[in-house]
Amino acid sequence: MMRQYELVDLVKRYNPRCDEALLDKAYVYGMMKHAPQKRASGDPYFSHPLEVAAILTEMRMDDATIAVALLHDTIEDTDATKEEISRMFGAEIAELVDSLTKLKKLDFVSKKTEQAENFRRLLLAVAADIRVLLVKLADRLHNMRTLHHMREDKRLRIAEETMEIYAPLAGRMGMQNIREELEDLSFRNLQPDAYASIVTRLALLREENKNLIPAIEQALTEKLGSDGIPARVKGREKKPYSIFTKVQRKGLSFEQLSDIFGFRIVVPTLHDCYHALGLVHTTWSMVPGRFKDYISTPKQNDYRSIHTTVVGPGRQRVELQIRTEEMHRFAEYGIAAHALYKDGDKISGGRNIVDLSKESGAYSWLRETIERLNDPSLNPEEFLENTKLELFQDQVFCFTPKGRIIALPRGATPIDFAYAVHTDVGNTCVGAKINGRIRPVMTELANGDEVEIVRSDAQVPPAAWEQIAVTGRARAAIRRATRDAVRKQFGGLGRQILERAFERAGRTFLDADLAAAVHRLGHNSSTEVLTAVGRGEIASEAVLRAVHPELFDARGQPATPRPATGDGWFDAGSTSGVMKFRVPDGGSDDRTSIPIRGLSGDLPVRFAPNGGAVPGDRIVGILTPGEGITIYPIQSPALKAFDEEPSRWLDVRWDIDPTTPARFPARITINSLNEPGSLAQIAQVIAENDGNIDNIKMIPKAADFHEILIDLEVWDLKHLTRIINQLRAKPIIASATRVNG
């Protein structure tokens, strides 16, 4: 186990003026508290906090963070309290230890709702102080290194949690070394056979090419040195999990991989990076399509480097990464590389740490993700799904026509691009030009594409776009815009219902009167009330009673009888709260009303297109955003298509005024003998029974029979049944049935 002075020496290597007293006190306190405890391996428990602290010294963390590492398990596993730690080490360290204690209890392999809530709590803790994440990742890394001492079920749970959450989160923060090690350790436990197979193949390949890496290192060093570039060249082997994912993703064999061996060229200055690139490309042939300049266009997590692949010495394909020392440090430690020390006041015995939220672009993704937590339309499971999607995605870089760079996850479409530019651009997007050519909005974008969004102010993003979009930002914005559009439609419907109801009561509907009564109706705004009326959740009479109580007696009944309307229009304000529909007589009316045929108003209403509905049917309304309400008979097979969308179902019923009769659409199918006069006999039955043929279609089925589809207009279900029964009585008709479309 590491001794006290050894830990202090590790810190002094990068911070000679560290607060030894703070580190010594934290070491002694942690060791005393954990003294009786053992790990599953049999080692003293305090060896774990020590190793976590050692990992953080590699990241050159401040004294407070090292102290927190030594203390991070004391509140959870010993009799230590937050108050005691605050008294001995200060409020800052106590707060960090307490945050880590709470995160210890989070389970990311639980059922989705709990998993999503736990992930939310993790991100909120990290956003409050990024050092929480750095200590948590170091803690997880050491636990993964010693995972083989745990029982199998616990190993698998921890490995799955690490692969799903902590490894990609480390990658998002630019901490590539930690991400790769976490992935490999998880891969070893989750898929031991695949891991062993790749490790065996790598060992054979390493033996076959044991002289290749030193030879290429030497050739590159000498070539760059001869041109005055003092470069540090280091060969590396691709990690087993990285090989596994590439083989799976691209469907390649192990032998087809060209970048199992890669080399990092670290040079002093930015100028040297491009000087080295030019020298490499003029000495060895570049492999087309394998060049990426992440210096001019850094990744979203601030990663910067030049990537290229050349056919190098010995005709071997060689992947090269060219970067400065500063870029290399960030590539290794990501956001932790910004934890530099500034001259100034001391905090918790260490020198001030740079505000990572201001200095690091890697932090911007975290900030945006936290902002999405406040979106009320995004439930926890959707938030987790969208965030995981972005965590695991690599990136592509696209350009606006003005040259602005937009970084997006791989697989992103122009829809994602539009919302990345601005929410208003996404909401008004109707098309896209990619590299000057009009392309579908679901086209997958590639690195370097120039994207121009075609816009229209009349556009509302279709709900289906949510399934096409890749980014959580786009999905949340589409969901919000769709919800707002539906609310607007229901609000328009609600306004028309209330205007009609107030007119029948001899009053004029005024927004100011409604605003004064919203709280009596249990809502916060007039918009909410109008939407609720449009949805049928509030009866128009309830609103009238809240706005004009003088029209009702003590029992809540109308003080004076209402005049009969006899207008043949829909009314959605029954006292039961169930939406009722009054049907039209086919005449005209220039008042603001809601006709069943839906030719005016914000929310059109129409009958099922393949069979209609008639009074006497039990009916249901189906809402289609942007199109209106369709009325179906309850027995219609077409309703199966909406079984998974209960929010679109509206409870409706007939409200027929016998003084204003009207016809309704229905469809029947008839199998009739194919002989002269058969169609005339059918038409005669319908005419004699006061039915009206709206459309007719004949389909030859055999030499002797025709199938005839007839769209009728009838008064009600009894009228339709009488016509069908009389048709069946005709000798020329084999069958006559109603079509429920």
N, C-alpha and C positions, 0 to 999 in steps of 0.2 A: 504494500500500500504506500502511496506517495506520502513523503514527509512534508511537514509544514514549510520548511525552508525551500524544498524543491518547488512547491507551487509558487512561492513568492519569486523565486528565480525565473520561472517561466513568464511571470507577469513583467518582471524587470527587463526582460529582453526587448520588449517594445515600449515599456513605460518606466524608465528608470526612476521617476519621481512618484511611483505608486505609494499608496497609503498602507505600509506594512502593518501598522497597528490594527487597521480595519480587517485586513485579510487574516492576521493571526487570531484576532478575537472570533471571527466567523468560523475559522478552522476549529478552534478549541470548543466553541459552543456546539457546533454541529457534531463533533466527535463525541462529546459528553452525552448529548441527547440520544444519539444513535448507538451508544456503547453496547447495550445488551442485545442489539438486533443483528440478525444474520440474513444474508441473501440466499436465494434458492441454491446457489453454487456452493454455499458454506462460507463464503468470504464475509468479513465484517461489512455491515450495511453501509457504513460511512465511506467505503471504497467507491460506491456509486456516485454520491455527490462530488467526490474528489475527481473522478474521471469526467464528469460533466463539466466541472470547472476547467479541467485540462483542455477539453475540446474547445471551450470558449476562449482560452488563451491563444489557440491557433487562429481565432478570428480577431484577436487583438482587442478584446472587449474591455470596457472600463472597470474600475475597481468595484463599483456597486454591483455590476452584473456578475462578477466573479463571486462576490460575497453571497449574492442571491442563489447562485448555483450550489454553494456549500450548505445553504439553509433551506433549499426549496422543498424538502420533504419533512421538515421538522414539525410544522403545524399539523400535517395530516397523520404522521406516524409516531409522534412523541407527545409529551404533555406540554410542549411549547405553545404559546398563544401569540396572536397578532400583536396584542398590547405589549407583551414582554419583548418581542423582537423590535417593535417600534421604540420602546424605551432604551434598548441597548444599541440599536443600529440605525435608528432614524425612521421617519414615516415613509420615505421613498422605498427603502429596502423592504419594510414590512408590507407595503402595498403590493409590491411585485411578488413577494412570497405568497401572499394571500391569493392573488390572481392565479398563480400556478397551482395552488392547493385546490381551488375550485375547478380548474381545468383537468386535474387528475381524475375527477369523478365523471368526466364526460365519456360517453360510450358512442362510438361512431359505427358500430355494427348492430345497433338495436333496430327496432322497427322504424320505418322511414320518418314518422312524425317526430319521434324523440331524436333521431339522428339529425334531422334538419334543425331542430331547436338547439342541440348541442353544438352544431357547426356555427350557428348564429352567435352563440355565446363565446365560442373560440375567436371568431373574427372581431367581435366587439372588444374582447380583452386585448387582442393584438393591436387593434386600432388605438387603444388607449396608450399603449407603450410597446413599441416593436420589440423591446428586449424580452418581453414575455414569450414571443415566438422563438427568439434565438435560444433562450434557455430551454424551452419546451422541445425544440428540435434536437438540441444537444442531449437532453434527457432521453428522448426517444432513440437517438442514435446509439447511445451506450446500452440501453435496454435491448435493442435489436442485436447488438454485438454479443450479448450474453443470453439470447433467447433460447438457446439449446438446453438451458438448465430448467426450463419451464415444462409443465405437462403439455401434452399435444393440443388439447382443446384450447388452452389459453394461448399457446404459440400461434395457432391458426387465427384466432380472433385478433391478436395484436398485429400479426403480419398483414391481415386483410385491412385493418384500420390504417396501418402505415402506408400501404400501397394506395388506398383510396383517398386519404386525406393529407397525411404529413409529407409524403414524398412529392406529390405535385405542388403542394403549397410551398415547399422549399424551392422547387423549380421556378415557381411564379415570382419568388423573392430573389431569383438570380443565384441561389446557392446550389450550383450544379454538382459540386463534389458531394455534398450531403445528400442531395436528391439521388444521385447514382448509387451511393452506398446503401441508402434506405431501400431503394428499389431492388437491388441485388440481394440484400438480406431477406426481404419479403419474398422475392421470387424463389429463393432457396427453400423457404419453408412452405410456400403455397404450392409449388410445382417442383418437388425434389427431383423427379425423373428427368424432366426437361432441363433443369439446371445442371444435373450431373452429365447429361448428354453433351450439352454445349461446352461445359468445362473440359470434358475429355477431348472434344474436337479441338478446342483452343490449345490444350497441352500438346497435342500432336502437331498442330500448325506452328506452335512456338518452337518445337524441337526442329521442325523442317527449316524454319527461317531464323534460327538462333543467331546467325551472323548478319541478318538483313538489317535489323534495327540499328545496331552500332555503325554499320556501313553507311546507311542513309544519313544518320546523325552527323557522321564525320564529313560526308560529301556536302551536305547542306551548310555546315559550319564553315568549312573551308571555302566554299563558293561565296558565301556572304562576306566572310572575313577578307577575302581577296579584293572585294569591292569597298572595303572600309566600313562594313556594317558589323559591329560587335554583337553578334546574336547568340542567344542561348537556345539550343535546339534539344528537345526532349521527345523521344518516341513514347507512344502509349498504345495499349491494347484495348479494343472496344469491350465494354462490360457485357457479361452474359445476358442480362435482361435487355439491354439495348439491342443486342444481336437477335434475341428471341422476338422482340416486337417488330423489328424491321423485316425479319423472315416472314412473320405472320401477316404484316400489313401489305407487303409487296409480293407475297407469294414466291419468294426466291428460295433457292437452296443455299446451304452454308457456303458452297464453293463459289456461288455467284456474287457474294458480297465483296465489294471492292474497297471497303474502308475499315476492315478489321484492325489494321494498323494505321495509326495517324500520328502526326508530328506537330508539335507546337513550337513556333518560332517566336521567341520573346526578344524584342529590340528596345532600345532606349527611348526613341521618340516617335511621334506620329509620322513625321516625314520618313523615318526609317521603315515604317510599315509598308508604305507604297513603293519605296525604293527596293525593298526586299521582294515585293510582289512582282515588280517589273523584271528583276533579275531572275527570279524563279521561272516566270513565263517565257523569257527569252532563252532560257537554258533548256527547259524541258517542255514538252507539249502539254497544253492544258486540255482537260477532258471537257468537252462542250456541256453546258447546262449544269456544271458543278461549281460555279463561282457565285459567291454571295458576299456582299460588302456590308457587314453589320457595323462598320465604323461610320460610314456616311448616313446609314439608316439603322440606328440601334434598335434592338428588340425592346419590347414594351417593359421588360424588367431591367433595362439599362445595359444589357450585355452588348459588348462591342468587340469585334474581331473581324478579320478577313478570312473567309473560307475558300479554299480552292483545291482542286484535285488535278494532279499532273501525272504523266507517265514518266516516272523518275528513274533513278539508276537501276540497272538490271531489268528494264522494261516493266517494272512493277508499278501498279497504280498506287499513288501515295496521296492521302488527304493531308492538307496543311492548314493550320490555323496560325495566322500572323497577328500579333498584338503587342502592345507596350506592357511594361511591368505593371502599370496602374490598371490597365484593362485586364491583365492576367489575374491580378489580385481580386478584382471584382468578379471575374469568371469563376474563381474558386469559391469566394465567400459571399457574393451577391450583396444584398442590402447591408450585411454586417460590415462590408468593406467601407461603408460610409461612416462607421463608428470611429471617426478620427478625433483626436484630442485637440482642443483649442485652449489658448491661454485665457485665463480668467478665474472666476471664483471656483472654489472647490464644492463638489456636491458629494456627500456620503464618502468623503475621503478621497474621491477620484476627481480628475479634472473634467470639466463640462463636456458632455457628449453632444455631438452635432444633432440638431433636430432632423431626424430622418424623414419626417413627413414633408419637410421643405426641400431637403437636399436630394432625395431619391425619386426618380421617375417610377421605380418599381413599386413605390408606395401608392401611386395614383390608382392602380387597379384595385387595391384594397379599399381605398376611399370610395371609389365608384360602387364597389360591391356592397359596402356598408350603407351607402345611400339607397340602394335598391331594397334594403331591409325595410325601409319605411313605406314601400309601395303596398297599399292595402289590397291591391288586386292579386298580389303574388303570394300564394299560400306557402307554408314552409317547405313542403315537398317540391314544389316547382322551383323555389329559390335554390334548394340544394341541387336539384337536377341541372339547372342553368349554370350554377357556379361550378359544379364538377365538370360540366362540358367545357367551360373556359379554362379550368385548371389543366385539363389534359391536352388541350389543343396546342399545336405548334402555330406559328404565325405566317401570314403573308403580308406584304407591304404593297399597297396600291396608292394611286395618286389622283387628286382632283385635277380638273382642267387647269387650275392655277398653280399646280405643283405642290400642293399640301400633301404630306404623307399621312396615310391612314393605315394603322396597324390593325389587322383583324385575325381571328383564329382561322386556321386552315379549314377549308370547306365553306367559308363564308360566301355570301351572295351579294349582289347589288342592294338587296334589302338591308342587310347588315351594314353595308357601306353607307347607305343613305342615313340610317339612324346614327351611325358613328359621326357623321358630319354634323347633324342637328336633328332633334326630334321632329321639328316642323318639316324638314326635308324628307324624312322617312314617311310621315303621315300624308304628304302630298305626292309621293312617288307613284308614277304610272308606268314608268319604263326606264331603260338604261342604255347608254351607249358605252361599249367597252372597246377601247382603242379605236374610237371613231365609228364603230359599227353597232347598229341596234341589235341588242341581244335580250333574251328572256331574263326576267328578274330573278329566276332561280338558277342562273348560270353560276357555276363555281368559279370564284376569282383566283387568279394566279399572281405570283410575284411580279411586280412591275406593271400591272394593268393600270391604264388610265381610265377612270370611270366617271361618266357624266350622267347625272340623274335627271330624267325628264319628269317634270312636275305639273300638277293641275290642282288648283285650289278646290275643285269640286270632288277630289278624291277622298275616300275614306278607306284606310287599309283593310283589305279582306281578312276575315278571321283566319282563313287557311294559311295566311302568311306566317302565322306563329309556328306552324310545323316546318316551314322552309327556313326560317331564320335560325342562325347558329348562336348568335350572341344573346346573353341574358338581357342586355339593354334593349335590343330590338324586340325581343319577345315580350318584355314587360310593356314597352311603348305600344305595341300592336294590341295587346290585351286591353290596355287602358283606353286606346282610341276606339276600339270596338265597343267597349262598355259605354263610353261616352256617347257614341253614335246611337246605341240602343236606348240609352237614357233619353237622348234628345227626341227620338221617335216616340217613346212612351210619353215624354213630357208634352209633345205636340198633341198626341191623342188625348192625354188628360186635360189639356187646356180646352180642346174642343168639346169634350164631355161636360166640363164644368160650365162653359159658356152656354151650352144648350140647357143644362139643368137650371142655371140661374135665370135664363130667359123664360123657361116654363113657370118659374116661381115669381116672375114679374120683377126681377132684379137684374142689374148689369154686373157682370163679373169684372172685378178690378184687382190688379196685382197687389195694390196697397192693402186692400181689405184682406186678401189671402195671407200676405206677409204678417199681418197683425194676429192671425189666428193659427199660424203653423204650430206653435207650441201646444195649443189645445188639442191638436191632432197627433201629437207625439212625434213630430219631426223637427228638423233643425232649419229647414229652408223651404221656400216656395217651390223650388225645383224638385226637392224630394217629394213634396205633396203631389205635384203634377205627375211625376213619374209613378208614384204609388196608385194614383187614380187611373192612369193609363194602363197599368198592369192589372187593375181590378182588385188591388189590395185595400183600397179605401173606396167606399161607396160615395157617389157624388152627393147623396143626401146628407152624409156625415159632414162633408165639407160645407154644404149649405147651412147646416145646423150650427157649425162652429163660427161661420162668418155672420149669419143672420139668425141668431137665436130667437128673435122676436116672431119669427114665422112658425114657431113650434110651441105646443102646449107643454104643461109640466111633465107629461108622460113621454115627451119627445116625438109626438105625432104632429103632422101638419095642422096648424091652427085653422086653416081654411082649405077646402077641397082644391086639389090641383086641376087645372083644365086639361081635358084630354087633348093629346097632341095630334093623333091621327095622321102623323106625317110619314109613317113608313120608313123611319131611319133608325140606325143602331142607337142604343143607349147602353153605356157601360157602367151604370151607377145604381145597381140594385141595392136595397137595404141589407140584403144578406151578404153583400160583398162579393157575390158571384157575378161575373160579367154576363150581361144579357145582350142579345142582339135583336133589334127590330128590323124587319125586312122591308125592302122597297117595293113600290108598286110599278116601277118602271117609268114613272113620270119624272118631271124635272123639278128641282128646288134650288134656288140660288142662295139659300142660307148656308152658313158654315156648319156642316153636319158630317156624319160619317156613314156614307152609303155602303151597303154590303158589297157592292161590286167594286169598291175601292178605287174609283177613278179620280178622287180628290182627297185632300188631307195628307198629313205627314205619314200616316200608317195605313196603307191600303188594305182592304179586306176582300177576299175572294173565296170561291168554292174550290174544292178539290178538282184538279183539271181533268181527271179520268173517272168521272162518275158522279161528281157533285154531291149535294146533300139536300134533304127535303125535310120540312117540319114533320115531326113524328120520329125522326132519327135521333138517337143520342149522339151528340156532337162534341168535338174537341177542336180547339184552335191551336195551330202550330205557328210560332213566330219565326220569320226568316228576316234577320237584320238587313236593312236596305231594301227589302221587297214588301214586307207587310205580313198580314195574318191570313192563313189558309184554313178554311173550315172543312173538316173531314167527318164522315160518319164514324162512330166509335169502332165499328166492325171493319173499317178499311184496312186491307193488308199493307197499304203504303205507310201506315203508322209505325210498322216495325223498324223503318229506317231511322226513327227518332227515339228508339228505346234508350239509347245511351246519352240522350240530351234532354233530361227532364226539365231543365230550365226554360226550354222553348215551348213547353206545353201550357196552354191557357184553359182554364175551366170556363166553358161557355154554355149557354142554353138559349132556346128560342124564346122570343117575347112577341108573339103574333097579335096584331090588332085586327080583330075580325071585320072591322069596318073598312079596312084597306087591304083586300086580298091581293096576293101576288103569286106568280109562278116561280118555281125553283128548278134547277137543272138536275137531271138524272140520266143515267145511261142504261140501256138494256141490250142484251145480245139474243138473237133469234136464229135458230136453225130451221130453215124453211125449204119445202120442196121447190125445185127449180122448174116451174111451169108457168105458162102465160097467166097473168092476172094475180099472181101470188103477192107481189108487192102492193098492188092496189087493195087487196083484202086486208093487209096489215095496216095500211094507211087509213082505211075506212074504220077499223076498230078503234084506232087512236083518235080519229076525228069525232066519232060518235060518242066517245067518252070525254070530250072536251080537253084532250091533250094537244100539245103543239110540237111538231117535229122541227128540231133546230138544225140537225145534221144527220146524214145517213151514209153508211159505207157498206158495200157488199163485197164479201170475200168468197170466191169459189172454193168449196171444200171437196166436192166430188161431182161426178157428172149429174147426179140427181139432186144435190143439195147445195144451198148457199148459207154462209154465215152472214148475218146482217147486224151491224152495230148502229144503234139509233140513239142520238142524243135528244131527249125529250125535255119539255118544260111542263111541270105538273103542279097542282096546288099543294099536295102534302103526301104523306106515306100511304094513306088509305086510297087516295086517287091513283097513285102509281101501282099499288097492289091490284086494284080493280082492272086496270088496263092489262097488266101481265096475265091475270087469270083469264080474261076474255080472249087474249091472244092464244093462250094454251088450248082453249076450247076449239080452235079452228083446225080442221083436218089437215091442212097443208103445213102446219107448224109442228115440228118434232119436239122443240123445247123453247122456252122463253124464260130468261133469268135476268135479274138485275146485276149490273157490274158495279162492284165497290172498288173504285180506283185508289 
